[in-house]
């Protein structure tokens, strides 16, 4: 009886305790790692998309402000050689006549 009782206990324990093998542990670890990697990849992709949108927005703002600044500060001044020549000749003529011209007033 003692011998029979002992065998029954061993069989009973073997049936109620799940087998823990290297293959089972490896499979569970692989599944958990894959799930973690998938979640991390999704989070990284979302971050990259948000960053790309932010970069595009900043670049657009800079481009717009640059155009606005350039447009608002650009002035064009055109001077022709004929205008310079007339002014120069006018000054020489009055200087030779000992007459100085300033703001539409004559000074002798």
C-alpha positions as CSV (number, residue, x, y, z in Angstrom):
1,X,0.0,0.0,0.0
2,X,2.7,2.4,0.7
3,X,4.3,1.8,-2.7
4,X,1.0,2.2,-4.5
5,X,0.1,5.4,-2.7
6,X,3.4,7.0,-3.7
7,X,2.9,6.3,-7.4
8,X,-0.6,7.8,-7.3
9,X,0.8,11.0,-5.9
10,X,3.4,11.3,-8.6
11,X,0.9,10.8,-11.4
12,X,-1.6,13.2,-9.8
13,X,1.0,15.9,-9.6
14,X,2.1,15.4,-13.1
15,X,-1.4,15.8,-14.4
16,X,-2.2,19.1,-12.5
17,X,1.2,20.9,-13.1
18,X,1.6,22.3,-16.6
19,X,4.9,21.4,-18.2
20,X,7.4,24.3,-18.3
21,X,9.7,23.7,-21.2
22,X,12.2,25.9,-22.9
23,X,10.0,25.9,-26.0
24,X,7.0,27.2,-24.1
25,X,9.0,30.0,-22.5
26,X,10.7,30.9,-25.8
27,X,7.3,31.1,-27.6
28,X,5.8,33.3,-24.9
29,X,8.9,35.5,-24.9
30,X,8.8,35.8,-28.7
31,X,5.1,36.7,-28.7
32,X,5.6,39.4,-26.0
33,X,8.6,40.8,-27.8
34,X,6.7,41.0,-31.1
35,X,3.8,42.8,-29.4
36,X,6.2,45.3,-27.7
37,X,8.1,45.9,-31.0
38,X,4.8,46.5,-32.9
39,X,3.6,49.0,-30.2
40,X,7.0,50.8,-30.2
41,X,7.0,51.0,-34.0
42,X,3.5,52.4,-34.1
43,X,4.4,55.0,-31.5
44,X,7.6,56.0,-33.4
45,X,5.6,56.2,-36.7
46,X,3.1,58.6,-35.0
47,X,5.9,60.7,-33.5
48,X,7.6,60.9,-36.9
49,X,4.4,62.0,-38.6
50,X,3.8,64.6,-36.0
51,X,7.3,65.9,-36.3
52,X,7.1,66.0,-40.1
53,X,3.9,68.1,-39.8
54,X,5.5,70.5,-37.3
55,X,8.6,70.9,-39.5
56,X,6.5,71.6,-42.5
57,X,4.5,74.2,-40.6
58,X,7.6,75.9,-39.3
59,X,9.2,75.9,-42.8
60,X,6.0,77.4,-44.3
61,X,5.9,80.1,-41.6
62,X,9.6,81.0,-42.2
63,X,9.1,81.1,-45.9
64,X,6.0,83.3,-45.6
65,X,7.7,85.7,-43.2
66,X,10.7,85.9,-45.4
67,X,8.6,86.8,-48.4
68,X,6.7,89.4,-46.3
69,X,9.8,90.9,-45.0
70,X,11.4,91.1,-48.5
71,X,8.3,92.5,-50.0
72,X,7.7,95.1,-47.4
73,X,11.3,96.4,-47.4
74,X,12.1,96.4,-51.1
75,X,12.2,99.8,-52.8
76,X,13.4,100.6,-56.2
77,X,15.3,103.8,-57.1
78,X,16.1,104.5,-60.7
79,X,18.5,107.2,-61.8
80,X,19.4,107.6,-65.4
81,X,22.6,109.0,-66.7
82,X,20.7,111.8,-68.4
83,X,19.4,113.1,-65.1
84,X,22.9,113.1,-63.6
85,X,24.3,114.9,-66.7
86,X,21.6,117.6,-66.5
87,X,22.2,118.2,-62.8
88,X,26.0,118.3,-63.3
89,X,25.8,120.7,-66.2
90,X,23.4,122.9,-64.4
91,X,25.7,123.1,-61.4
92,X,28.8,123.9,-63.6
93,X,26.9,126.6,-65.5
94,X,25.9,128.5,-62.3
95,X,29.2,128.0,-60.7
96,X,31.0,129.6,-63.7
97,X,28.6,132.5,-63.5
98,X,29.5,132.9,-59.8
99,X,25.9,132.1,-59.0
100,X,24.9,129.3,-56.6
101,X,21.6,127.6,-56.8
102,X,19.9,126.0,-53.8
103,X,16.2,125.1,-53.2
104,X,14.9,127.2,-56.1
105,X,16.6,130.3,-54.6
106,X,19.5,132.2,-56.2
107,X,22.4,133.2,-54.1
108,X,24.9,135.7,-55.5
